[in-house]
Amino acid sequence: MKYEKLRILSYDGDVKEEYSKRFNSYTTIKTNIRIHPFFREQRILDETFELFYLPLPSMLRKEEEIRYNSEKLKNLEANLPGVAKFNIIASNITDEIQSSNETEGIESSKMEISETILMREKKTRTNKRFLGIVNMYMSLMNEETYLSIKEPKDFRDIYNSLFEDEQSITEWPDGKLFRDLPVSLKRKKDDSIAHIGDANEQEIINSLEKLIFFMNSKDYPFLEKCIISHYYLEYIHPFYDGNGRLGRFIISSYLARKLDLFTGVSISNSINKNREKYYDALLEVSNPRNQGEVTHLIEDLLEIILEGQNNSLNQLKEATAKMNVLDDYLKSVKDIKGNEKNVLYGYLQDYVFASYQNLEDSTIANFLGFSRYKMNQLLDKLTDLGYLIKVKQKPAIHKLSDSVLEKINL
């Protein structure tokens, strides 16, 4: 028998008894977070519901599959050499930022995001768009760097890091930390009001303190806590602009830390592909007929996480197959060895996995651990032997020769 939403059941009659069964069940998990329901373009201020859910067998199976997929992703990632790993992760982060922008209707291109990532990697000063967002997502590659949210101000600090000097933010907060005036979200299809956030800064701070207590509690399974926290942050809507991208970055950071990097940097892309399902799931919770139940929200977002993981698994399996081709080619090369082969291997990886443009020689040298002088010596020899060609002087960039490309045939 299908576990139906209370809203659907309510159309056939009174669901008071069913709600009581669900809310007071021995297995029900209650959050101590209360929301005002939303109906007919208004937040109903004289009524509140506590968010609760039932850990259904289907939910537990999805969570088990997510953890299993995460282990597979870790193993596949561990077998990738440095240049390939960087290019694949940079490509995924590019897709993640682009998808998060698209979900909010922010115009951007994968090319400009990719260029910002490469400028950051070279440590070149730049005023390119999305530098803050790129810095924050790229920081997820460092396992020792993770978000710590202990007080409301931490949300503002993350917001500043993401969007400082960002032209896509049309209206900055007018309170000390957050917005101080009401804000409403409208549906694109008919311009009707879909949600109204907390009324003012003090109300926002009070709600964020409840959220922080919940986020840092060890009483809830982490995936369920992650999804509910994401919903409640969007419900509060502490800023005039950028709330969605902020919330999706926080969920990315959390999943990257608790599971693995590829799960973390696939969530926004998966949300963007399931945009209608995602928004419907968030808005459904606020419907008064559902009386605060978040069971279906958790189920829906677990499915979105799983879809992102499966896309990453397919990507890394394909990458592994391509790496096997490169390994076989290197074994067939007899006139170079040692460091020369290592350098050629780096350029083979860059050719196969670069998204939009090749890495500069200095960047590949850093991945391989060679000084500029040593790298130039090795590049000169590989160029003389016909493995590489120099395509740019400043900054120096080498690429594989046509004869090599013919042999690897990728």
C-alpha positions in Angstrom: 0.0 0.0 0.0 1.4 3.4 -1.0 2.3 5.8 1.8 0.3 8.8 0.7 0.7 12.5 1.6 -1.8 13.7 4.2 -2.8 16.4 1.7 -4.0 13.8 -0.8 -5.8 11.8 1.9 -7.5 14.9 3.2 -9.5 15.2 0.0 -11.4 12.0 0.9 -12.3 13.1 4.4 -10.9 14.1 7.8 -7.3 13.0 8.4 -7.2 13.9 12.1 -6.9 10.2 13.1 -4.3 9.5 10.4 -2.3 12.5 11.4 -2.4 11.4 15.1 -1.3 7.9 14.1 1.7 9.2 12.2 2.7 12.0 14.5 2.4 9.8 17.7 3.8 6.6 16.2 6.6 5.0 18.2 8.9 5.3 15.2 8.1 8.9 14.3 11.0 11.3 14.5 10.1 14.8 15.6 12.3 17.8 15.0 11.2 20.4 17.5 11.1 22.8 14.5 7.8 24.5 13.9 6.6 26.2 10.8 3.7 28.4 9.8 1.8 26.7 6.9 1.3 28.6 3.6 -2.0 28.7 1.8 -3.5 30.9 -0.9 -0.5 33.2 -1.1 -0.4 33.8 2.6 1.6 32.6 5.6 -0.9 31.5 8.2 0.4 33.2 11.3 -2.1 31.8 13.8 -1.2 28.2 13.1 2.0 26.2 13.4 3.0 22.6 12.8 6.1 20.7 14.1 8.1 19.1 11.3 8.1 15.3 11.6 8.7 12.2 9.6 8.5 8.4 9.6 11.7 6.5 8.7 9.9 4.3 6.1 11.7 1.1 4.8 11.9 2.8 1.3 13.7 5.7 2.9 16.2 3.5 4.7 16.9 1.5 1.5 17.7 4.7 -0.4 20.0 5.9 2.4 21.8 2.5 2.4 22.2 2.8 -1.4 23.6 6.3 -1.0 26.2 5.1 1.5 27.1 2.2 -0.7 27.4 4.4 -3.8 29.6 6.8 -1.8 32.1 4.0 -1.0 32.3 3.1 -4.7 32.9 6.7 -5.6 35.7 7.0 -3.1 37.4 3.9 -4.5 37.1 5.1 -8.1 38.4 8.6 -7.1 41.3 7.1 -5.2 42.6 5.4 -8.4 42.7 8.6 -10.5 46.0 10.3 -10.9 46.4 13.9 -10.1 45.9 15.7 -13.4 42.9 13.6 -14.3 41.3 14.0 -10.9 41.7 17.7 -10.9 40.2 18.1 -14.4 37.2 15.8 -13.6 36.5 17.5 -10.3 36.9 21.0 -11.9 34.4 19.9 -14.6 31.9 18.7 -12.0 32.3 21.9 -10.0 31.8 23.9 -13.2 28.6 22.0 -13.8 27.5 22.3 -10.2 27.9 26.1 -10.2 26.3 26.5 -13.6 23.3 24.3 -12.5 22.8 26.2 -9.3 22.8 29.5 -11.3 20.3 28.1 -13.8 18.0 26.9 -11.1 17.9 30.6 -9.9 17.7 32.0 -13.4 21.2 33.5 -13.2 22.9 33.9 -16.5 26.3 32.3 -16.7 28.3 30.0 -19.0 30.4 26.9 -18.2 33.3 28.5 -20.1 33.5 31.6 -17.8 33.2 29.4 -14.7 35.9 27.1 -16.0 38.2 30.0 -16.7 37.7 31.3 -13.2 38.7 27.9 -11.8 41.9 27.9 -13.8 42.7 31.4 -12.8 42.3 30.4 -9.2 44.5 27.4 -9.6 47.3 29.6 -11.0 46.8 32.0 -8.0 46.3 34.8 -10.5 44.6 38.0 -9.2 41.3 38.3 -11.1 38.0 40.1 -10.9 36.1 37.4 -12.9 32.5 36.7 -12.1 31.7 33.9 -9.6 35.2 34.0 -8.1 33.7 33.7 -4.6 31.5 30.8 -5.5 34.4 29.1 -7.3 36.6 29.5 -4.2 34.1 28.0 -1.9 33.3 25.0 -4.1 37.0 24.4 -4.8 37.7 24.5 -1.1 35.6 21.3 -0.8 38.6 19.4 -2.3 40.5 20.0 0.9 39.1 17.4 3.3 40.3 19.4 6.3 38.2 22.4 5.3 34.5 22.2 6.2 31.8 24.6 7.2 31.2 25.2 10.9 27.9 26.8 11.7 27.6 27.7 15.4 25.8 31.0 15.3 23.6 33.0 12.9 26.5 35.2 11.8 28.1 32.1 10.3 25.4 32.1 7.6 26.2 35.7 6.7 29.9 34.9 6.6 29.3 32.1 4.1 27.0 34.3 2.1 29.7 37.0 1.9 32.3 34.5 0.8 30.0 33.2 -1.9 28.7 36.5 -3.3 31.0 39.3 -2.3 31.6 41.5 -5.3 29.0 39.4 -7.2 26.9 41.3 -9.6 24.2 38.7 -9.7 23.1 39.8 -6.2 20.6 42.5 -6.9 19.7 43.4 -3.3 22.0 43.1 -0.2 20.7 42.7 3.3 19.5 45.9 5.0 19.7 44.6 8.6 22.9 44.0 10.6 23.3 40.5 9.2 20.1 39.6 7.3 17.2 41.3 5.5 14.9 43.3 7.7 11.9 43.6 5.4 9.4 40.9 4.2 10.1 39.0 1.0 8.0 36.7 -1.1 8.8 34.2 -3.8 6.7 34.1 -7.0 6.0 31.3 -9.4 7.3 32.1 -12.9 4.3 30.5 -14.6 1.6 32.8 -13.2 3.4 35.3 -11.0 1.5 34.0 -7.9 3.2 34.0 -4.5 4.6 30.6 -3.7 6.3 31.4 -0.4 6.8 34.1 2.2 9.9 34.1 4.3 10.3 35.2 7.9 9.1 38.8 8.4 12.2 40.6 9.7 15.7 40.2 10.9 14.9 39.3 14.5 12.5 36.7 13.4 15.1 35.3 11.0 17.7 35.2 13.8 15.3 33.4 16.1 14.6 30.8 13.4 18.3 30.4 12.5 19.1 29.7 16.1 16.6 26.8 16.1 18.1 25.6 12.8 21.6 25.6 14.2 20.6 23.7 17.3 18.9 21.1 15.0 21.9 21.0 12.6 24.4 20.3 15.3 22.2 17.8 17.2 23.4 14.2 17.1 19.9 12.8 17.6 19.0 12.5 13.9 20.4 10.5 11.0 22.7 12.8 9.0 21.0 12.5 5.6 17.6 13.2 7.0 19.0 16.1 9.1 20.7 17.5 6.0 17.5 17.5 3.9 15.3 19.0 6.7 18.0 21.7 7.4 18.0 22.6 3.7 14.2 22.9 3.7 14.1 25.1 6.8 16.8 27.4 5.6 14.8 28.0 2.4 11.7 28.4 4.5 13.4 31.1 6.6 14.8 32.8 3.5 17.2 35.1 5.4 18.4 37.2 2.4 16.6 39.0 -0.4 18.7 37.2 -3.0 20.9 34.2 -3.3 19.1 32.0 -0.7 18.8 29.0 -3.1 22.5 29.1 -4.1 23.5 29.5 -0.5 21.4 26.5 0.6 22.6 24.3 -2.2 26.3 25.1 -1.4 25.7 24.2 2.2 24.1 20.9 1.3 27.0 20.3 -1.1 29.6 21.0 1.6 27.8 18.7 4.1 27.5 15.8 1.7 31.1 16.2 0.6 32.2 16.0 4.2 29.9 13.2 5.4 30.0 11.1 2.3 32.4 12.0 -0.5 33.3 14.9 -2.8 31.5 13.6 -5.9 28.3 13.2 -4.0 28.7 16.7 -2.7 29.4 18.3 -6.1 26.6 16.5 -8.0 23.6 17.7 -6.0 22.9 21.0 -7.7 23.3 19.5 -11.1 20.8 16.8 -10.1 18.4 19.4 -8.6 18.5 21.4 -11.8 17.6 18.4 -13.9 14.7 17.7 -11.4 13.8 21.4 -10.8 10.0 20.9 -10.8 10.2 17.9 -8.4 12.6 19.8 -6.1 10.5 22.9 -5.8 7.2 21.0 -5.5 8.8 18.9 -2.7 9.8 22.0 -0.8 6.5 23.8 -1.2 4.5 20.7 -0.3 5.8 20.7 3.2 4.3 24.2 3.8 0.8 23.1 2.7 -1.4 23.1 5.8 -3.1 19.8 4.7 0.3 18.1 5.3 0.5 19.3 8.8 4.3 19.6 8.9 5.1 16.1 7.6 8.5 16.0 5.8 8.6 12.2 5.0 7.9 12.7 1.3 10.4 15.6 1.1 13.1 13.4 2.4 12.2 10.6 0.0 12.2 13.0 -3.0 15.6 14.6 -2.2 17.2 11.2 -1.5 16.2 10.2 -5.0 17.8 13.4 -6.3 21.0 12.7 -4.4 21.0 9.1 -5.8 20.6 10.4 -9.4 23.5 12.7 -8.9 25.6 9.8 -7.5 24.7 7.5 -10.4 25.8 10.1 -12.9 29.1 10.5 -11.1 29.6 6.7 -11.0 29.0 6.5 -14.7 31.5 9.4 -15.3 34.2 7.8 -13.1 33.7 4.3 -14.6 34.2 5.9 -18.1 37.2 7.8 -16.8 38.7 4.6 -15.5 38.2 2.9 -18.9 40.0 5.8 -20.6 42.8 5.7 -18.1 43.3 2.0 -19.0 43.8 3.0 -22.6 46.4 5.7 -21.6 48.2 3.1 -19.4 48.4 0.7 -22.3 49.8 3.4 -24.6 52.4 4.3 -22.1 53.5 0.7 -21.8 54.0 0.6 -25.6 56.4 3.7 -25.5 59.9 2.4 -25.3 62.2 5.4 -26.1 61.4 7.4 -22.9 61.2 6.4 -19.2 61.0 7.7 -15.7 60.2 11.4 -15.4 59.7 11.8 -19.1 57.0 9.2 -19.0 55.5 10.9 -16.0 55.3 14.2 -17.8 53.8 12.6 -20.9 51.3 10.9 -18.7 50.2 14.2 -17.3 49.6 15.7 -20.7 47.7 12.5 -21.8 45.4 13.0 -18.8 45.0 16.7 -19.6 44.0 15.9 -23.2 41.4 13.3 -22.2 39.8 15.1 -19.3 40.2 18.9 -19.9 36.8 20.4 -20.2 37.3 23.6 -22.1 41.0 24.5 -22.3 44.3 22.7 -21.6 46.2 23.3 -18.4 49.3 25.5 -18.5 52.7 23.8 -18.3 53.3 25.4 -14.8 50.0 23.9 -13.5 50.9 20.4 -14.7 54.4 20.8 -13.3 52.8 21.6 -9.9 50.7 18.4 -10.0 53.8 16.3 -10.9 56.0 18.0 -8.4 58.6 19.4 -10.8 60.4 22.7 -10.7 60.1 25.0 -13.6 63.7 24.3 -14.7 63.3 20.5 -14.5 59.9 20.7 -16.3 61.3 22.7 -19.2 64.1 20.2 -19.6 61.6 17.3 -19.8 59.3 19.3 -22.1 62.1 20.1 -24.5 63.0 16.4 -24.8 59.4 15.3 -25.3 59.0 18.0 -27.9 62.2 16.9 -29.8 61.0 13.3 -29.8 57.6 14.3 -31.3 55.4 13.5 -28.3 54.4 17.1 -27.6 54.1 20.4 -29.5 54.3 23.9 -28.0 51.1 25.8 -28.8 51.5 29.0 -26.7 54.6 30.9 -25.4 53.1 33.0 -22.6 51.7 31.4 -20.6 53.5 28.3 -21.8 51.2 25.5 -23.0 52.1 22.2 -24.6 49.7 19.7 -26.2 50.0 16.1 -27.5 51.2 15.8 -31.1 49.0 14.4 -33.8 51.0 11.2 -33.9 50.2 10.5 -30.2 46.6 11.4 -30.7 46.3 8.9 -33.5 47.8 6.1 -31.4 45.6 6.7 -28.3 42.4 7.2 -30.4 40.3 8.8 -27.7 
